[in-house]
Amino acid sequence: MLTSLRLNPNLLKVPLYIAGKSIEEVQEEYGLDDVLKLASNESALGPSPLAIEAAQRVLWDSHRYPGSADRNLRRRLAPTLHPNFDEHYLIIGNGATDIIRMLAQAFVFDGGEMITSRVTFPMYHIAATMFGGVPVLVPPTSDLRFDLRAIAEAIKPNTRLIFVCSPNNPTGMICQRAEVEQFMRRVPAEVVVVFDESYRDFVADPDYPDPCDYVDDGRNVIVVRSFSKSAGLANLRVGYAIARPEMIEYLSHAQIPFNTGALALEAARASLDDHEYLERIRRLVCEEREFLYHALDGLDLAYTRSHANFVMIPDLPLEANRLSEKLIRSGVIVRPMAAWGMPTAIRVTIGLREHNERFIAALGAALADGNGTSKQ
Ligand SMILES: Cc1ncc(COP(=O)(O)O)c(C=O)c1O
C-alpha cells in the first residue's frame, strides 16, 4: 500500500530500537501470571512517593499546557549540578532518549560522523542515522571497556559528535578521571563530546570524573542525565542535557514545544527532595550487586564489575537468545545481547533480594537442564 507513496530513503535506513518484551506481552504469550522484568534497568523500588504526590496534584491542571514547570525544574536542578550553573545551562527532554535525538539532529546532518563504542546504548547510532549522519562504532577494549584511546584515534575532519556512556549500558563500567582527561586533551574544539550519565547516581568510585567541569571551562561538552533510573520515573519520560548557555540555546531549536508534561516535570522536581529514596536505591543496588556477584561465582559465570543497576554476563555456555527464552518460560525477562554483537551475553537489572534469588534459581535451572554446554 505504501508503494504509491514517496518515502524518505534515509528513514528506511534507520534501525529500529528493539525494546525488551513487556510483562503483559510475556503474560499473554506464555500464559503466565507472575512475570518478573529485569530487562530495562528500571528502579526496583517503584517511584518516589514524593514524586507521585506532586504528579497527582498537577493532574487537576491537565487541561492546561505545562506553563513554567520546565523552568521550575531547571531552576531547582541547576545549583545541585554545579555552583556556577543556572537554568540556562539546562534543556529538558522527553527522557534522555529525546535529548540524544536532539543532539544528533543538531550536529550530524549532511554525512557528519558520530563516534561511539560498538558495545553501548544503541540510540546513539540510531539517532545519528535518523539525521543523515554516519555512525562510527569503535570496538571495546579486550576487557569490554569503552576504548577512549581508540575513539580519539578515530577522530577525522568530518567527526562532529562523540558519545561516551559512563557507566556504560550494557557493561556498567565507567571511564575513570585520568583516561577522560587524556581523551579530552586529544579532542579538537570542533568536535562535541557527549557524556551520557543516565546511571551517574549509582557510582561511588572516587575516580569517577564530573564532566560538568568541562562545561564550566567553556568546552564543547554536553552532559546527559535521566530521571528514569535512580529517580524511578522511567514511565514519566524526563531527561536533560547540561551545557553552556549558547549551546543550550542552539539545542532548543531541536526541541519540540512542551515535549514533557507538567505531571512528569513536577514529579521529577519533587524527586529531587526525596534524599531518602535516592539513598535507599543506591544502597539496594550496591548490596544486591554483591549478592548477584556471589551467586554468579557459585554458578561459575563471569560478569562485568558494574557501577550501575545492572550487570552483564558476557560469556554464557549457551546462546543468550535461547537462555533468555528459557528464563522467560520461568517468568523472568532479561536482555539478551545478540543485537550488540554478543551472542552469548545477557544483561540483568538488579532487583530486590527476592527478584535476584528468583533470577539466579531460574538461571541455574536453565543452565543445568542438559543444554548448558552447547553454544549452538
Ligand atoms: C545509557 C542510557 N542512556 C539513555 C537512556 C534513556 O533513558 P530515558 O528513559 O531517560 O530516555 C538509557 C535507557 O536505558 C540508557 O541506558
The ligand as an SDF file (V2000), in Angstrom:
LIG
                    3D

 16 16  0  0  0  0  0  0  0  0999 V2000
   22.7910    4.8670   28.6880 C   0  0  0  0  0  0  0  0  0  0  0  0
   21.3710    5.2560   28.5460 C   0  0  0  0  0  0  0  0  0  0  0  0
   21.0730    6.4900   28.1240 N   0  0  0  0  0  0  0  0  0  0  0  0
   19.8080    6.8910   27.9810 C   0  0  0  0  0  0  0  0  0  0  0  0
   18.7640    6.0310   28.2690 C   0  0  0  0  0  0  0  0  0  0  0  0
   17.3640    6.5120   28.0540 C   0  0  0  0  0  0  0  0  0  0  0  0
   16.7900    6.9470   29.2160 O   0  0  0  0  0  0  0  0  0  0  0  0
   15.3960    7.6870   29.2220 P   0  0  0  0  0  0  0  0  0  0  0  0
   14.4380    6.7490   29.8540 O   0  0  0  0  0  0  0  0  0  0  0  0
   15.6540    8.9130   30.0620 O   0  0  0  0  0  0  0  0  0  0  0  0
   15.0290    8.0370   27.8170 O   0  0  0  0  0  0  0  0  0  0  0  0
   19.0120    4.7450   28.7010 C   0  0  0  0  0  0  0  0  0  0  0  0
   17.9060    3.8290   28.9760 C   0  0  0  0  0  0  0  0  0  0  0  0
   18.0330    2.6550   29.1870 O   0  0  0  0  0  0  0  0  0  0  0  0
   20.3530    4.3400   28.8380 C   0  0  0  0  0  0  0  0  0  0  0  0
   20.6570    3.0970   29.2310 O   0  0  0  0  0  0  0  0  0  0  0  0
  1  2  1  0
  2  3  1  0
  2 15  2  0
  3  4  2  0
  4  5  1  0
  5  6  1  0
  5 12  2  0
  6  7  1  0
  7  8  1  0
  8  9  2  0
  8 10  1  0
  8 11  1  0
 12 13  1  0
 12 15  1  0
 13 14  2  0
 15 16  1  0
M  END
$$$$
